[in-house]
């Protein structure tokens, strides 16, 4: 069922300046007041909104680039790009192309990547679909990138052929003639490393192109044999593939996966997550510059969609400074930032406030990189925990009403171990 069929009565919120322009252009609607216009149908409200966009573009003197398949810079329908890590995004494009295609086809969008920015362009001009695609992409990216790691090895034809044959889940990237880089999850990288350290005989036969390893199709196991194999897997450390000693193994309390103590210790030194399922244990720490502040205040005015509640105002301030070893350009100066965010003073809103405070304390709210709006590098930017920086305007203007926002931001925080 489409949106016009679901919503039979719609109230459209527009700035007063847009209302006066619409009135002068004799746009027909049931009535208007200081807050907006009301219509009997979804289609009528959508038509009024699009006319306001056209009027705004015309008054600003900018040409409508949507006719060329991309939004104008002043177009309020423009969707903010998503900043990504180049290595991890390359992995997703190569290994998870089906998932990306589903997002694009389902929402009828064009997805483009320019270095570390991914942009979403609606094919039909419906920015709501592009916004949905953006949110779905962020969920996919966070789920995959959280468990990815990269390691560098000295290059030889035999080693890379071994990797392609026995570790197809690892992505090979050649850094230069002497080195190559593998990207994948911790378990696969550990197994590959153990394979190299165990014996050169295992991959030496890959050195000669004429000697190609042939894999025979395995016969189907009967039920009892398969149960025996499954039990053997449960008794083996998933990382080192050695038998598990009950007295020297660790069972993770939430997901119940078992590992050798030493293997799990090495994994947790890199990231406190289960190497199999990604369940988070302990606190993740981000790269937010130190010395910032998060100040909370309240006012009695309400946000669109939350008329029964007051508003919580969050004021962030990150001062300028010099980058540390954990930042993209250690030793170089970075430009600080001040931001204000708004959440409703409801029960769920107060819950989100506590989660956002934990994220800030764990240095997860901001990072240092390139601004998606100005293109300036070495500046403090948001770190994929979305905030409402405007009271109104809806999702496309980072404001309200947006009934799904509080749930979405909780999902984003949960992906970082905060719930």
N, C-alpha and C positions, 0 to 999 in steps of 0.2 A: 504494500500500500504506500502511495506517495505522500509527501508532506501536505500538499493541498487537500488531499482527501481526509487526513487526520485532523487538521486544524481548520475549523469552520469559522471561528471568530478570532481575529488577530488584532493586537494593538501594537503599533510600530512607534518606537521611540526615536525622535530626531532632534537635533539641536534647534533652538529657536530661529537661528539665522536661516537654516534650511527650510523651516516651516514658512517663513515670510516669503522666500523665493518660490516655494511651491504654490502658495496662495496667489502670488502675482501671476503665476503661469496657469491659473485656474485648474489646478489638479483637483479632481473630484474625490471626495471621501465623505463618510458619514458626519464626522465632526472632528474638531481639533481643539486642543487646549495647550497649556504651557508645557506639558510633558510629551505630547506626541499626537499622532493621528490614529483613529480606529477605523477598521474596515471589517466587512462581513466575511471576506474570503482571504485565504492565504495568497492567492494569485494577485488580488488587488493590492495587498500590502507589499508584495514583492515588486509589483510594477511601480508603486510610489517610491519605494526605496531606490530602485534603479534610476528613476527620473531624478531623484535628488543627487545621485552620484554623477549623472551626466551634467546636471546644472553646476555641480561643484567643480567638475573638470573644466567646463566651459568658462566659468568665472575665474579660474586660476590661470587661464590662458595656455594650458598644456594640451597637446594633442592626445587623442585616445589611443594608446598603444595596445589596448586589448584587441583591436581589430587585427593586429599583427601577431597575435598569439602570445603576448606577454603583457603583464600589468604595467600601467604607468607608475612612475615613482610617487606621484601624489594620490594614487588610487587607494582608497581606504580598504579595498578588497584584497590588497596585496598580502600574501602570507609570508611570515617571517621565515627566513632560511634556518636550517638546523646545522649547527657546527658539529663536525665529525672528525675523528682521527683518521688520517689518510690510510694508514696501514690496516686498521680494522675495517674501514669502509671497503677497501680493496678486497678483503677476505669475504665480506658479506656479498659484494657484487659477484664474486666468482663462485662461492660455495652456497649462497642462499638466493640465487637469482629467481627461483620459483616463487619464494615468499615475496620478493620485491615485485614480481609481475602480478601477483594476486592483489597487492595493495594498489598498484597502478590501474589495473583493469576494473577492480571493484569500485573505485572512486572516479574513474575516467579522468586521470591526471597525467601530466608529463612530469617526470622526475629527472632533474638534471643535477650533475655534480660539477662544481668548479673548485678544484683543490679541496679545501676543507669545509665547503658549504654545500648543502643539498637544498635545492629549491623545488617548489611544487607549483605547477601551473595548471589550472583547470581547463580541460578541453572544451567544456560546454559553457564556460564563463561563470559557473556556479562555485563561488569561493568556499561555500560550506563543505563541498566534497573535497576540496584541496585541504581544508582544515582537518577533516577526518583522516585523510591520507597522511598528513603530517603527524598526527597523534599516533596512528597505527605504526608509522615508520619509527617513531621514537621508542615505542614499546619493543619493537623487533630489535632495534639497534642496542638498546640497553640490555636486553636479555642475552644477546649474543656477545657483545663487546665486554660485558662484565667478566666472562670466563676465558677471554682470549689472552694469549701471551705470545711474545716473539723471542726467538733465540737465533743467534748467528753461528754459522759453522764454516770451516774452510771447505772450498769447493773441490769436488772430484766427480767425474761422471758416474762412477760406481755408487757413490753415496746418494746422489740425487735420483738415480734410477731405482735404488732400493726404496727410497722414500716414496716415489710415485707408485711402486708396485705394492708395497706393504703398508704404507701409511697415507692412503689417498685423502684422508680427512685433513691433512696438513697442507697448507698453501706454500708453495715455493716461490720466493722472490730473489732474483739475483742482484746483489748489491754492486758487485764488480766482478772481474775475472777471477779473483781469489776467494771471494766469500759469497755465501748465499744465506738467506734468512727464511726461517720457518715460522709460520703463524698457525696457532691452533690451541686446543685446550691443554691444561697442565698434564693430564694423564698421557695423552698421545706424545707430547714432547718428552716426557720422562721415559716412556717406552722406547722412543727413538734413540734417546741418549744412551740408554742401557744396551740397546742393540749395537751401537757403535763401540761401546766400551767392552762388550763381552768378547767379541772375536771378529777379526777382519775377514774370516772365512765366510761369514754369513753374507757379506756384500761383495766379496772379491770376484765372484762369478759374474757380476753385473758389469765388470770392467770391459769385457769383450762383447761387442754388439752381437756376434754370432751365437753367443750362449744366452739364450732367452729362457727364463724360468717359465715352466708350463704348470698351470694350476688345473688339476683334475676336478671335475664336478663331484662334490662329496655325495655319498649315498644318504638317504634319509634315515635318521635314527628312529628306532622304535621308542615307545613311550618310556620304558624303564631306563633305556640307555640315555635318553634325553634328560631324565630326572637326575641321573648320576652325573652327567656333564654339568647341569645347573648347580648341583651340590658342590662340585669341585670348584666352580667359579666363585661360589659364596665363601669357600675356604681359602681363596687366593686374594692377596692384596691387589686391588685394581691398578695400582701404580707400578709396583715392581714385579708383579706376577709371581711372587714367591709365596709359598704356603704361609697362612696366617697362624701365628702362635697366640693362643688365647691370652696368655699372660703378658704378651708384648704387643698387643694390638689395641687400637682405640675405636670405640663405637661412638659416632656422633649422635648426640642426644635427640635432635629434632628429626633428622632424615634417616637415622639408623644405618648409614653406610659405614663399613669397617675398613680400616687401613692399618698398615704397620705404623707404629708410633713415629719412627724416624721419617717415613715418607710423608705422613701428615704434617709433621713439624716443618719440613722443607716447603710444603705447599702453603701452609699458613704464614710462613715468613714472607711470601710474595703477596698473598691476599687471604683474609680470613673467611674463605668460602669453601663449601664442599667441592672437591675436584670433580665429582660426578654430576650433581644436580644443581650446584650453585647456591644452595642454602647458605645464608650468611651467619657466621658465628663471630661475636665480638663486634667491634665498632670500626667501620671504614673511616679513613681519614683522607680528606681531599687536599687540593692544592690552593685553597683560598688563602690569599695573603693575610698575615697576622696583623693585629693591631686595629681591626675594624670594630664597628659597634652595630648593635641591633636594638633599636629603641621602640617600645610599644606604647601606643596611646589609644584612646577611645573617643568617639563622638556620637551624638544621638541621632544623626541623620542616617537614613537607610540606603541600601544598595538596591538597584532594580532586581526584582525577583526575591528580595528578602525584606519586604516592607515592614515586617513585624519586629525587625531587629535593628540595633544600632550597628556601627561600623568599627572594626579594629584597624588601626593604621600602623603599619610597620615601616619604620625609617631605618634604612641601611646606610652606612657610611664606611667606605674602604679608602683610607688615605693613600696617596702616591708613595712610591718607594722603589727599591731595587729588587730584582728577581733573585730567588734562591735557586738551589740546585734542582729542586723539583719542578721548576718552571721552564718554559720553552727556551728562554735566552738568559741563562744565569749571568748576573752581574749588570745586566742592562736595566735602565729605569723603566717603570711602568706607570701609567696614568690611573689614578684612583677614580672612584665613582660614588655618587649618592643616589639612592633610589627610594621611592615610597610605594608600598603595596597595600592593597585593600582586601580584607576578608570580612564576611558577615559575623557579627557577634552572636552567633547561634551556638547551640551545643556542638554541632559538627565543626563550625568555624573555630571555636576555642580548642577543639581537639587538634585541628590542623595547625593552629598557632603553636602549640607545644611541640609538634613534630618539626615545624620550621625552625624553632629555637634549637632543637637538637641538631638539625642539619647545619645550622650556622656554627654551633659549638664544635662540630666535627669538621669544619672547614669545607663543607660540600656545596654551599650556596653559590659561591662565585669562583671563578678561576681567572687565569690570565691568558689572553689570546687576541684574536682579531674581532673587532666589532662587526656584527652582521648589518648594522644600519649605516655606519660611517665608513667602514672598510679600514679603519685605522688599526694598526697592529700594536702589540704590547700595551693593551688596556685591560682593565678589569671588566669581565663580562659575566652574564648569568651562566650557570653550570647545569642546564637541563632540569632544573626544578622550576616549573613555570609559576610566575606570579602575575596577579592582576594589578597592573600599574595605572589603570584608569577606572574611575567609578562606573562609567557607562560606555556604550558603544558596542557591546557584545564581544564575542570571541575574536572577531577580526580586528578589533581595536584594543584587545587585551583588557576588556572590561566586562561588565555585567549588563544584561542577564546572561548567565551561562550555567544552567542547572547541573551540568555534569562536572563542573570545574573542581569542586571539593573532592569528589571521588577520584578524578584523574590525578590530582596532585598527591593524593594519598598513595596511589599506585606508583607514581614516580619516586616518592620517598621510600616506599617499601622495596623498590628495586635497589636502593642504596642501603638497605638494612635498617631502615627507620620505620617502625610501625607500633 
